[in-house]
Amino acid sequence: MTRGFQATSIDFPRCTWKLENLNDDGTRPQESDALIRLRAGRRFTVSFIGVNAAVWEHIHQLSPVWAPPPWDDILLDATAALPRIGTAVVLAATALEVFIAHVLDDLAAKGKVPTDVWQWVNDRKDPDKDPSTEEQFDVLLKHFVGHSLKEDPTLWAAFPNLRAARNKFVHEGVARVEKNLGIERSGATRLTE
């Protein structure tokens, strides 16, 4: 009711909870080995970032103006969004789209593809004529580096599943791969890796 983004749905039993058995008058029953008076659970998260000597050395080798690539920030946001599966799936799919667009732009520039030709390939004023993300990961990537994502059956199978889950969430509100199969936490984690 408050529209506070901090308030989330309760995900029992993955939350803090307490169940106490009381007498009808609200008092605690007398202790007995035959009765369970109280059950409880507590949920909290702690996270650490491990920094060893090699990581510390790499950090100091970065330029003062270094910034992570945009797809990496988006992918980290997808991981941070878990357990909100729909949000994580949308961000992971977006990270892939941003990644392949940047990679292909760099490869086209290094491969001496004329700027106007590359712009024509990618911006035809009709989105249906622009290369799809699938074509970018398959045909265009194969053209520039001699390999396609299709060459790895596991990755190629995961790719349309991620896109399907993203589209289902965006259009139906539930991230799912098949008609009635919603994505659980473990599946969302695999799709965002």
C-alpha positions as CSV (number, residue, x, y, z in Angstrom):
1,M,0.0,0.0,0.0
2,T,2.9,2.4,0.6
3,R,4.6,1.5,-2.7
4,G,7.8,1.2,-0.7
5,F,10.2,-0.9,-2.9
6,Q,11.9,-2.2,0.3
7,A,8.9,-4.2,1.2
8,T,8.8,-7.6,-0.5
9,S,6.6,-10.6,-0.5
10,I,7.2,-13.1,2.3
11,D,8.9,-16.2,1.0
12,F,8.2,-18.8,3.7
13,P,10.2,-20.5,5.0
14,R,13.0,-18.4,3.5
15,C,12.3,-15.6,6.0
16,T,12.4,-14.8,9.7
17,W,9.5,-16.5,11.4
18,K,8.4,-17.8,14.8
19,L,5.6,-20.3,15.7
20,E,4.8,-20.5,19.4
21,N,2.1,-22.8,20.8
22,L,0.2,-21.1,23.6
23,N,-2.7,-22.0,25.9
24,D,-6.1,-20.7,25.0
25,D,-5.7,-17.8,27.4
26,G,-2.4,-16.7,25.7
27,T,-0.1,-18.0,28.4
28,R,2.8,-20.4,27.7
29,P,2.1,-24.0,28.5
30,Q,4.0,-25.8,31.2
31,E,7.3,-27.3,29.9
32,S,7.0,-30.9,28.9
33,D,9.2,-33.3,27.0
34,A,6.1,-34.4,25.0
35,L,5.2,-30.9,23.7
36,I,7.0,-28.6,21.3
37,R,6.4,-25.1,22.4
38,L,8.4,-23.1,19.9
39,R,9.7,-23.4,16.3
40,A,11.5,-20.5,14.6
41,G,13.6,-19.6,11.6
42,R,15.8,-16.7,10.8
43,R,16.9,-15.5,7.4
44,F,19.7,-13.1,6.8
45,T,22.3,-12.7,4.2
46,V,26.0,-11.9,4.4
47,S,28.2,-11.4,1.5
48,F,31.9,-11.1,1.1
49,I,34.2,-10.2,-1.8
50,G,37.4,-12.1,-1.6
51,V,40.5,-10.1,-2.6
52,N,43.7,-12.0,-2.8
53,A,47.1,-10.7,-3.7
54,A,46.6,-11.2,-7.5
55,V,43.3,-9.4,-7.5
56,W,44.8,-6.5,-5.4
57,E,47.7,-6.3,-7.9
58,H,45.2,-6.2,-10.9
59,I,43.2,-3.4,-9.2
60,H,46.3,-1.3,-8.9
61,Q,47.2,-1.9,-12.6
62,L,43.9,-0.3,-13.8
63,S,43.9,3.1,-15.3
64,P,42.3,5.8,-13.0
65,V,39.7,6.3,-15.7
66,W,38.9,2.6,-16.2
67,A,35.2,1.6,-16.1
68,P,33.8,-1.8,-16.5
69,P,32.1,-2.6,-19.8
70,P,28.3,-1.8,-19.6
71,W,27.2,-5.4,-20.1
72,D,29.3,-6.4,-17.1
73,D,27.5,-3.9,-14.8
74,I,24.1,-5.1,-16.1
75,L,25.1,-8.8,-15.5
76,L,26.2,-7.9,-12.0
77,D,22.8,-6.2,-11.5
78,A,21.1,-9.3,-12.7
79,T,22.9,-11.4,-10.1
80,A,22.1,-8.8,-7.4
81,A,18.4,-8.9,-8.3
82,L,18.1,-12.5,-7.3
83,P,15.8,-13.9,-5.9
84,R,13.6,-11.6,-8.0
85,I,13.7,-14.0,-10.9
86,G,11.9,-11.9,-13.5
87,T,14.1,-8.9,-12.9
88,A,17.2,-11.0,-13.0
89,V,16.2,-12.7,-16.3
90,V,15.4,-9.4,-18.0
91,L,18.7,-7.9,-16.9
92,A,20.7,-11.0,-18.0
93,A,19.1,-11.0,-21.4
94,T,19.8,-7.3,-21.7
95,A,23.4,-7.8,-20.8
96,L,23.8,-10.3,-23.6
97,E,22.2,-7.9,-26.1
98,V,24.5,-5.1,-25.0
99,F,27.6,-7.4,-25.0
100,I,27.1,-8.7,-28.6
101,A,26.3,-5.2,-30.0
102,H,29.5,-3.8,-28.5
103,V,31.7,-6.7,-29.5
104,L,30.4,-6.7,-33.1
105,D,30.8,-2.9,-33.3
106,D,34.4,-3.2,-32.2
107,L,35.1,-6.1,-34.6
108,A,33.5,-4.2,-37.5
109,A,35.7,-1.2,-36.8
110,K,38.8,-3.3,-36.6
111,G,37.8,-5.3,-39.7
112,K,37.6,-2.1,-41.7
113,V,33.9,-2.4,-42.4
114,P,32.8,1.1,-43.7
115,T,30.9,3.0,-41.0
116,D,27.9,3.7,-43.3
117,V,27.7,0.0,-44.3
118,W,27.8,-1.2,-40.7
119,Q,25.2,1.4,-39.7
120,W,22.9,0.3,-42.6
121,V,23.3,-3.4,-41.5
122,N,22.3,-2.5,-37.9
123,D,19.7,0.3,-38.4
124,R,17.4,-0.3,-41.3
125,K,14.6,1.9,-39.9
126,D,12.5,-1.2,-39.6
127,P,13.3,-3.3,-36.5
128,D,12.3,-6.5,-38.4
129,K,15.1,-5.9,-40.9
130,D,17.8,-5.3,-38.3
131,P,19.9,-8.4,-37.4
132,S,18.2,-10.2,-34.5
133,T,20.3,-11.1,-31.4
134,E,20.3,-14.7,-32.6
135,E,21.8,-13.6,-36.0
136,Q,24.3,-11.5,-34.2
137,F,25.5,-14.4,-32.1
138,D,25.4,-16.7,-35.1
139,V,25.9,-15.3,-38.5
140,L,27.7,-12.0,-37.7
141,L,29.9,-13.5,-35.0
142,K,30.9,-16.3,-37.4
143,H,31.7,-13.7,-40.1
144,F,34.1,-11.7,-37.9
145,V,35.8,-14.4,-35.7
146,G,35.0,-17.7,-37.6
147,H,32.9,-19.1,-34.8
148,S,29.3,-19.0,-33.8
149,L,27.6,-19.5,-30.5
150,K,25.7,-22.3,-32.2
151,E,29.0,-24.4,-32.0
152,D,28.4,-24.8,-28.3
153,P,25.1,-26.7,-28.0
154,T,24.8,-26.0,-24.3
155,L,25.2,-22.2,-24.7
156,W,23.0,-22.2,-27.8
157,A,20.2,-24.0,-25.9
158,A,20.4,-21.7,-22.9
159,F,20.3,-18.6,-25.1
160,P,16.7,-19.0,-26.5
161,N,15.6,-20.2,-23.0
162,L,16.8,-16.9,-21.5
163,R,15.2,-14.8,-24.2
164,A,11.9,-16.8,-23.9
165,A,11.9,-16.4,-20.1
166,R,12.6,-12.7,-20.5
167,N,9.8,-12.2,-23.1
168,K,7.3,-14.2,-20.9
169,F,8.1,-12.0,-17.9
170,V,7.9,-8.8,-19.9
171,H,4.6,-9.7,-21.5
172,E,2.9,-12.0,-19.0
173,G,4.6,-11.1,-15.6
174,V,6.0,-14.6,-15.0
175,A,9.4,-15.7,-16.2
176,R,9.0,-19.2,-17.7
177,V,10.6,-21.2,-20.5
178,E,7.8,-23.5,-21.3
179,K,4.0,-23.0,-21.2
180,N,3.5,-23.9,-17.6
181,L,7.1,-24.1,-16.2
182,G,8.1,-21.2,-14.1
183,I,11.7,-20.6,-13.4
184,E,12.9,-21.4,-9.9
185,R,15.8,-19.7,-8.2
186,S,18.4,-22.3,-9.3
187,G,17.3,-22.0,-12.9
188,A,17.4,-18.2,-12.8
189,T,20.9,-18.4,-11.4
190,R,22.0,-20.7,-14.2
191,L,20.4,-18.4,-16.8
192,T,22.1,-15.3,-15.4
193,E,25.6,-16.8,-15.3
